Amino acid sequence: MVRKVVRTASAISRVGPSPSETRPGAPSIRAGQVIRIPKTAEVVAADIRKMIIRGEMQEGDFLQPEAQLMEYYGTSRPTIREAFRILENEQFISVTRGSRSGARVHSPKVDSVARYAGFALQAQGALLSDVYQARLAVEPFAARLAATTRKSADIARLRQELDSVTALLEAHQDAEFRAAVARLHLSIVELAASPTLTMIAAMLERVVESHQWKFVSRSADARAQSPEEAMKRNRGALRSFKRVIDFIEARDADGAETQLRRHIENANATWLHGYDQTAVIDVLD
């Protein structure tokens, strides 16, 4: 049974001056400074958003019907619907038109953030070379952290994942193999137990994976490479991944960082050949 969420308290309004207004040394408002007062719908959306982020509502929960939310927030139906539109655009809820069950709650996902971060990179004219270099700043450091925080179960899971990737390669399932390699990169980063590094890595990996799909289909170098050469290169890459995992298991932070850095540098040389000045906008759909 799907739970209905009822909140018993709200912090969207307060009477009296804020702490910043009474604290000694608090910044004062400059003359002529424009202060934007948020719309009621934005305040409602912010309140619901905070409840979702704080875990007060879980994935799959339903918000109360519009009439109850109107009463709870003391506002109109158009305001509640505008708040819904804000949250739906941010992918915090989904609204099924005509449904009587209300808006369904969705927890924030790294993939969604990565997608929009990719749009920002496109708008700023970022180059693929910049994205690949950024991986060198993120993933090797994450491998270093992973070597200091890993658990035995983490190593077993990584080795199992590597075995699955190897099986895809030997079965000549090329598309699935490339996707699994991208996932393996992220799995190593996730062992660092840093949500920030994981989010950044996911965003970079999305750009890299999209470029690699197009590289394989368009690059003359990729088309000219024989299946035997490609298999040899990919087997070497998987041996490199095994060494990274070995270093993490041994809690050798220096070794893990150095090995993954060398692995990415070698991969960058292959994938960026002839594409170092390509803009991100040219590879993301």
N, C-alpha and C positions, 0 to 999 in steps of 0.2 A: 504494500500500500504506500502510495506517495504521500509524504507529510505535507500538511498545510502549515505555513509559517505564520506565527502570530508574534509580533514584537510587543513587549510590554512597556518599553521606555524609548524615548527619542531625544536626541540632542540637537534638534534642528533649530531651536529657538532658545533665547536666554534673555532675562531681564536685567538691566543694569550694565555698567561699563565692563569692558573686557579687562583681563589682567594687564594687557599691554597698555591700556589707557591709564591705569593707575600706578603702574610700576615706575619707580624713579629711574630716570634716564631713558625711558621708552622713547622711540622716535616719534616726532610730531609730524602732523600732516602739513605739507608745504602749501603755501598760498597758490591757488590756481591748479592744484593737483586734482585730476579727475579720478573719482572713486567709482568703480563699477559695482553696482548692487546687483547680485545675481537674481535671475528670474526665479519665481517660486518653483517652477518645474525643475530647474537646475539644482535647487536646494533639496527637493524631494529625491531626485536622481542620485545626488551625492550621498544622501542618507542611506538609501538602499544599497548603493555601491559599497559603502563602508561596511554594511552588514555582511555582504557577500565576501568581501576581502578578509574580514575578520573571522570568517567561518561560522557566523551566526546562521547563515543559510547555506545549504549544501547543494552540490550538483544534483539537478533533478527535482529539487523542491519547487513548489509553486507559490507565487505571491498571492495574497488575498485578492478577491474580486475587486473590481474598480470601486464599487459602492463602499466597501469597507475601507479601502485606502483613502477615499475621499473624506470619510468621516474621521479616520485616524489622523490625517494630515490637515484636516480642516480646509480643504481646497476643492476646486471644481473638477469635473470629469475631463474637460480639455487639458487642464494642467497635468492630471495624472497620465493622460495619454501622451502628452509631450514628454514627460519624464520617461515613459516607456520607450518612446522613440530614441531618446538619448541613450538609454541603457542598451537597447537593441542594436544601435549602431556601434556601440562599444563591445558588443557580443557578451554582455553580462546576462542578458535574458533573451528568450525567443518568444514571440507572440504568435500563436496560431489563430488566425482570424475565424471568428465564429465559435471558438472553443469556450466551454464554460468552466474549464479548469484553471484559467488564469495564465499569467506569464510564467514560463519555466525558467528557473535559475541555472546559470552556467558559471562554473568557477573559471577564473582567469587562466589562460593557457599560454605557455611560452611560444607555441607556434603562431598564435595570433599576433603577439608582440613582434616576433621575428618578421612576419609578413609586412607589417606596417613600417618597421625599421628599414626593411628593404626598399620600400617606397621612398623613404627619406633619403637613402643613399642615392637612389636614382635622381631625385630632385636636386641633389647637391653635385651631381656630375661625377660621382666617385668612379674610379677605375677598378677593373678587376685586380690589377696588381696591388692596389691598396687593400682590397679585401683579403687577398692571399697573404700579404704581409701581416695583416692583423691576426690571422690565424696563428702566426708564429709568436705573437705576443700573448695569446690566450691559451692555446692547447698545451704547449710544453710546460707552462707554469702550472696548469691544472694537473698535469701528470705528476709534477713535483708534489703538489698538495696531496694527490691521491695516494702517493707512496707513504705518506705520513699518517693517513687517516683510514686506509683500507682495512676491510675485515676479510676473514677467510671466505665468507659467502660471496663477497664482491669478486674475488679472484676466480672462484668457481664459475660465477655467472659470466665473467668476461671470457674465460676460456671456452665455455659452452657457446657463447656468441661467436667467437672466432671460428670454432668448428663449423657452425652453421654457415658462416660466410665462405669458408673453404669449400664446403659441400656445394654451394651455389656456383662457385668458380669452376669446380671440376665437372659440374653438370652443364657447363656452358650456358648458364642462365645469366647472360651479361647484364641485362637491365636490373634484375633483382640483386645481382652481385654489387653493382654500383650503389644502389640504395642501401644495402646492408653495410657496406663500408662506411657510408656517411653516418649510419646509425652507430657503428662501432666507435667512430670518432667521438660522438656525443656521449656514449656510454663511459668512455674514459674521463671526459670532462665532468660528468655527473658524479664520479667517484670523489671529486674534490670537495663535494658537499657545499658548493657555493652557487646558490641560485643566480647570482649576478653573472658569474662566468658561464653558467649553463645557458642563460638567456642570450648573452652575446655570442656564444659559440653556435647556438641554434640559428641565429640570424645570419651569421657568416656562412654556416653550412648550407643554408637554403640558397644563397647566391652561388656558392661553389657547385652545389649539386646541379643547379639549373645550367650553369656554364658547361659542366662536364657532359651533360646530356647533349647539348648542342655541339660541343667539341667533337664528340664521337660521330655525330651524324654529318658534320660539315667539314671537319679538318682533313686536309689532304694527307697529313702525317698519320692520322688515325686510320684513314682508309687504306693507306699504303702498307700499314703494318700487318704482317702475316699473323694468323691465329696463334702460331707457335710463339712468335715474339711477344704477343700480347699476354699469352699464358705465362711465359717466363717472367715478364715484368710483374704481373699480378701476384705470382707465387712469391717473388722476392718481397713485394710489399707486405704480404701476409706474414712472412718470416720476420719482417721488421716489427710488425704489430706484436708478434709473439715475444720478441725481445723486450718491447715496452712493458708488456704484462709481467714478464719475468722480473724486470727491475722493480715494478710496483709491488709485486709479491715479496721481494727481498727487502722492501722498504729502502731501496736505494734511490733517494730523491734525485741526486745528481744524474745517475744513470738513466732514470726514466725521462727526465727533462731533456737530456742530451740526445737520447735515442729518438724521442718523438720529434724533436726539433730537426734532426737529420732527416727523418722520414718525410716531414712536411716540406723541407727544402728541396728534396729530390722530387717529390710530387709536384711542387710548384714549378720546377724547371720544365717538367713535361707538359702540365696543363696550361701554363702561361706562354708557351712557345708560339709567338706570332699573335698573342692576345693581350700582351701587357698594357697596351694603350686602349683596350676595348672598354667602353663605359658599361657600368652595371645595367643601365637602362636597356642595353642591347641584348642582354641575356635573360632578364626577368620578364615574364609575361604579365 
